Structures are given as C-alpha cells and as structure tokens.
Amino acid sequence: MNIYDLKFPSDADVTGEEAARFRQSSPAERLRAIRSALAAGAVLIARSPKREFIEAYRQRQEELGREAITRFVVRHAGTP
C-alpha cells in the first residue's frame, strides 16, 4: 500500500459525525458529555502556566456577557 493512497476525512465530516452522535444521545448522556468536556478544560487551565491570564480573560468575558445582557434588557424591556 502506498502512503499517498490514504484518505483522511475532512474536519467538517468528522464534526458532522460527532454532532450526529451527540444529537442521538439521551439528555443524560449529553449532560455527561458536556460536563466531561468542561471538567477536562478546567484541568487544562489548572495545569497551564498561563492560568492567571486565562482566568482573568474568562472573568472579563463573563463581565462583557453580563453587560451585553443588561444593555439588551434595557433596550427591549426598559430598566432592569
């Protein structure tokens, strides 16, 4: 077999297959998968040499999200 004959799926194909499997999962399985991904991310952040930067960035993004929601509510529903 020639190594150039190998065909790898595109990233879009792989992502589509994973999304289809996720949609076929039960709600409990979906929650487990989401929690697992979040836990893995937390471990990576905890072990990262850039942990302080990541935490500050995450916190700032949360603040920006809260500000955006507040602006949306004020614009569409009056005062919060």
Order of alpha helices (4+ residues) and beta strands (2+ residues): alpha-alpha-alpha
